[in-house]
Amino acid sequence: MLAFPVPAVPSRAPLVAYLRMEIRRTLRNRRYLVFTIAFPVLIYVLYTAVLPQAGGAGTLDGLAWPAYFLVSMAAYGAIGAAMSQAAPIAAERRGGWARQLRVTPLPGPAYVAAKVISAVVLTVPALVLVSVAGVAVNHVDLPAVSWFVLVATLAMAAVPFAALGLLLGYLLGVESAQGGMVLVYFSLAILGGLFAPLDAFPPALATIGRVLPSSHLASLGRAALSGRAPDVVDVIVLASWTVALAAAAAWRYARDERSGRA
């Protein structure tokens, strides 16, 4: 009886080990702590407690201003955390770190997967701390399940921004990666209606904002906070951006790998 060799299943241990290292390294990064955790909380407190008139006294999308802007700043922090891999990837490309990893048990796809997973995991601190600020400063009162659904929804929906961070890291050099990431980050936040509702925008800018994934990320978060079912349009737009950006990042990674830079 002939025995056919069974292909070995790659061990997940290298991926888990590298993932832990990525998360620990990012949590020690002061830029990450300031821009993706402290800054969203500071803006939230400023616009809802120090300058509460900024949002008016009515409701937006069925939510009072403190709850509405809480989702905006949670989304803002999640986007920044998800995109934070751009500069480290650019530095690793120049330093040859990815090439060195090819001689380890960690395969190339696992390296990319670890970058995406760690980017998504690192959105959670920003989401949790903005939520805590909402409870502590503005007494936003929700069941524990609603808070969990909000954080889980925004974290999972941040995948397209993790793919965007990868793409920027593969496209830009070390000198321009950080600046390019910040420019794209603020553009997504401002045009996506995270600092001011899209209804207050001129029609042309509002149309642009409704195409961007940032506006749909916040829309999903507001649906989760108010207990509504997610809008199908939000899911489709975010999924489309995820596929497009992931495909572009994969193409760029494969190009770097063929040229010996990744």
C-alpha positions as CSV (number, residue, x, y, z in Angstrom):
1,M,0.0,0.0,0.0
2,L,1.5,3.3,-1.1
3,A,1.9,6.0,1.5
4,F,1.6,9.6,0.3
5,P,3.4,12.3,2.3
6,V,1.1,14.5,4.2
7,P,2.1,18.2,3.8
8,A,3.2,19.7,7.1
9,V,0.9,22.3,8.6
10,P,2.9,25.5,9.4
11,S,3.3,26.1,13.1
12,R,1.5,29.2,14.4
13,A,4.1,29.7,17.1
14,P,6.3,32.1,15.0
15,L,3.3,34.2,14.1
16,V,2.1,34.4,17.7
17,A,5.7,35.3,18.9
18,Y,6.1,38.0,16.3
19,L,2.6,39.3,17.0
20,R,3.4,39.7,20.7
21,M,6.7,41.5,19.8
22,E,4.9,43.9,17.5
23,I,2.2,44.8,20.1
24,R,4.8,45.3,22.9
25,R,7.0,47.4,20.6
26,T,4.1,49.7,19.6
27,L,2.9,50.1,23.2
28,R,6.3,51.5,24.1
29,N,6.1,54.0,21.2
30,R,5.4,57.5,22.6
31,R,4.0,58.7,19.2
32,Y,1.4,55.9,19.3
33,L,0.5,56.7,22.9
34,V,0.1,60.5,22.2
35,F,-1.6,60.5,18.8
36,T,-3.9,57.5,19.0
37,I,-4.8,57.4,22.7
38,A,-4.2,60.8,24.5
39,F,-5.1,63.1,21.6
40,P,-8.6,61.6,20.9
41,V,-9.4,61.7,24.6
42,L,-8.2,65.3,24.9
43,I,-10.2,66.5,21.9
44,Y,-13.3,64.6,23.2
45,V,-13.1,66.3,26.6
46,L,-12.5,69.7,25.0
47,Y,-15.4,69.5,22.6
48,T,-17.9,68.0,25.0
49,A,-17.1,69.4,28.4
50,V,-14.9,72.5,28.0
51,L,-16.7,73.7,24.8
52,P,-20.0,71.9,24.9
53,Q,-21.7,74.5,22.7
54,A,-19.6,73.2,19.8
55,G,-22.1,70.4,19.2
56,G,-25.3,72.2,20.1
57,A,-28.0,71.0,22.4
58,G,-29.9,68.7,20.0
59,T,-29.3,65.2,18.8
60,L,-27.3,64.0,15.8
61,D,-28.2,60.6,14.2
62,G,-30.4,59.9,17.2
63,L,-27.6,60.5,19.7
64,A,-26.9,63.4,22.1
65,W,-23.7,65.3,21.3
66,P,-21.5,63.7,23.9
67,A,-22.4,60.2,22.7
68,Y,-22.2,61.2,19.0
69,F,-18.8,62.8,19.4
70,L,-17.6,59.9,21.5
71,V,-18.0,57.6,18.5
72,S,-16.2,60.1,16.3
73,M,-13.2,60.3,18.5
74,A,-13.2,56.6,19.1
75,A,-13.1,56.1,15.3
76,Y,-10.4,58.8,15.0
77,G,-8.2,56.9,17.5
78,A,-8.9,53.5,15.9
79,I,-7.9,54.9,12.5
80,G,-4.6,56.3,13.8
81,A,-3.8,53.1,15.7
82,A,-4.6,50.9,12.6
83,M,-2.4,53.1,10.3
84,S,0.5,53.3,12.8
85,Q,2.4,50.5,11.1
86,A,3.3,52.7,8.1
87,A,6.5,54.3,9.5
88,P,7.8,51.1,11.2
89,I,7.3,49.1,7.9
90,A,9.2,51.8,5.9
91,A,12.0,51.6,8.4
92,E,12.1,47.8,8.3
93,R,12.2,47.9,4.5
94,R,15.3,50.1,4.5
95,G,17.0,48.2,7.3
96,G,16.5,44.8,5.7
97,W,14.5,43.5,8.6
98,A,11.9,41.8,6.4
99,R,14.7,40.1,4.4
100,Q,16.3,38.8,7.6
101,L,12.9,37.4,8.7
102,R,12.9,35.2,5.6
103,V,15.6,33.0,7.1
104,T,13.5,32.4,10.2
105,P,10.4,30.1,10.6
106,L,8.2,33.1,10.0
107,P,6.9,33.1,6.4
108,G,6.2,36.3,4.5
109,P,2.4,36.0,4.6
110,A,2.6,35.5,8.4
111,Y,4.7,38.7,8.7
112,V,2.0,40.6,6.8
113,A,-0.8,39.0,8.8
114,A,1.0,39.9,12.1
115,K,1.2,43.5,11.0
116,V,-2.6,43.6,10.2
117,I,-3.6,41.7,13.4
118,S,-1.4,43.8,15.7
119,A,-2.8,47.0,14.1
120,V,-6.4,45.9,14.8
121,V,-5.5,44.8,18.3
122,L,-3.9,48.2,19.0
123,T,-7.1,50.0,18.2
124,V,-8.6,48.7,21.5
125,P,-6.8,50.9,24.0
126,A,-7.9,54.0,22.1
127,L,-11.5,52.8,21.9
128,V,-11.6,51.9,25.5
129,L,-10.1,55.1,26.9
130,V,-12.4,57.3,24.8
131,S,-15.3,55.3,26.1
132,V,-14.1,55.7,29.7
133,A,-13.8,59.5,29.1
134,G,-17.4,59.4,27.9
135,V,-18.6,57.8,31.1
136,A,-16.3,59.8,33.5
137,V,-16.8,63.2,32.0
138,N,-20.2,63.2,30.4
139,H,-21.9,60.3,32.2
140,V,-22.8,58.5,29.0
141,D,-24.8,55.6,30.4
142,L,-25.0,52.4,28.5
143,P,-25.2,48.7,29.4
144,A,-21.9,46.8,29.4
145,V,-23.0,44.8,26.4
146,S,-23.4,48.0,24.3
147,W,-19.9,49.2,25.2
148,F,-18.5,45.8,24.2
149,V,-20.4,45.9,20.9
150,L,-19.1,49.4,20.2
151,V,-15.5,48.6,20.8
152,A,-15.7,45.2,19.0
153,T,-17.4,46.8,16.0
154,L,-15.0,49.7,15.6
155,A,-11.9,47.4,16.1
156,M,-13.1,44.9,13.5
157,A,-14.1,47.6,11.0
158,A,-10.7,49.2,11.3
159,V,-9.2,46.5,9.0
160,P,-9.2,48.7,5.8
161,F,-7.1,51.3,7.7
162,A,-4.6,48.6,8.8
163,A,-4.3,47.7,5.1
164,L,-3.8,51.4,4.2
165,G,-1.0,51.6,6.8
166,L,0.7,48.6,5.2
167,L,0.3,50.2,1.7
168,L,1.8,53.5,2.8
169,G,4.7,51.7,4.5
170,Y,5.5,49.8,1.3
171,L,5.0,52.9,-1.0
172,L,6.9,55.5,1.0
173,G,10.4,55.8,2.2
174,V,11.5,56.3,5.8
175,E,11.8,60.1,5.5
176,S,8.2,60.5,4.1
177,A,6.3,57.6,5.7
178,Q,5.4,59.3,9.0
179,G,4.4,62.6,7.3
180,G,2.5,60.8,4.6
181,M,0.6,58.7,7.2
182,V,-0.3,61.8,9.2
183,L,-1.5,63.7,6.1
184,V,-3.7,60.8,5.0
185,Y,-4.9,60.3,8.6
186,F,-6.0,63.8,9.1
187,S,-7.6,64.0,5.7
188,L,-9.7,60.9,6.4
189,A,-10.7,62.3,9.8
190,I,-11.6,65.8,8.6
191,L,-13.3,64.9,5.3
192,G,-14.9,61.8,6.8
193,G,-16.9,64.0,9.2
194,L,-15.2,63.0,12.5
195,F,-14.6,66.6,13.7
196,A,-17.8,68.0,12.3
197,P,-21.0,66.3,10.9
198,L,-21.0,65.8,7.1
199,D,-24.4,67.6,7.0
200,A,-22.6,70.8,7.9
201,F,-20.2,70.4,4.9
202,P,-20.7,72.0,1.5
203,P,-22.4,69.5,-0.9
204,A,-19.2,68.6,-2.8
205,L,-17.2,67.9,0.3
206,A,-20.0,66.0,1.9
207,T,-20.1,63.8,-1.2
208,I,-16.4,63.1,-0.9
209,G,-16.8,62.4,2.8
210,R,-19.6,59.8,2.2
211,V,-17.2,57.8,-0.1
212,L,-14.4,57.7,2.4
213,P,-14.2,54.7,4.8
214,S,-13.8,56.9,7.8
215,S,-17.4,58.2,7.6
216,H,-18.7,54.7,7.4
217,L,-16.6,53.5,10.3
218,A,-18.1,56.2,12.5
219,S,-21.6,55.4,11.1
220,L,-21.2,51.7,12.1
221,G,-20.1,52.8,15.6
222,R,-23.1,55.1,16.1
223,A,-25.4,52.3,15.0
224,A,-23.7,50.0,17.6
225,L,-23.9,52.7,20.3
226,S,-27.6,53.3,19.7
227,G,-28.5,49.6,19.4
228,R,-29.4,49.7,15.7
229,A,-28.5,47.1,13.2
230,P,-25.5,48.0,11.0
231,D,-26.4,49.8,7.7
232,V,-25.7,47.5,4.8
233,V,-24.1,50.4,2.8
234,D,-21.6,51.0,5.6
235,V,-20.6,47.3,5.6
236,I,-20.3,47.2,1.8
237,V,-18.2,50.4,1.5
238,L,-15.8,49.3,4.3
239,A,-15.5,45.8,2.7
240,S,-14.8,47.3,-0.7
241,W,-12.1,49.5,0.7
242,T,-10.6,46.6,2.6
243,V,-10.4,44.5,-0.6
244,A,-9.0,47.3,-2.7
245,L,-6.4,48.4,-0.1
246,A,-5.4,44.9,0.8
247,A,-4.9,44.0,-2.9
248,A,-2.7,47.1,-3.4
249,A,-0.7,46.4,-0.3
250,A,-0.2,42.7,-1.4
251,W,0.9,43.8,-4.8
252,R,3.4,46.3,-3.4
253,Y,4.7,43.7,-0.9
254,A,5.2,41.1,-3.7
255,R,7.0,43.7,-5.8
256,D,9.4,44.5,-2.9
257,E,9.9,40.8,-2.3
258,R,10.9,40.2,-5.9
259,S,13.3,43.1,-5.9
260,G,14.8,41.9,-2.6
261,R,13.7,44.8,-0.5
262,A,11.1,42.8,1.5
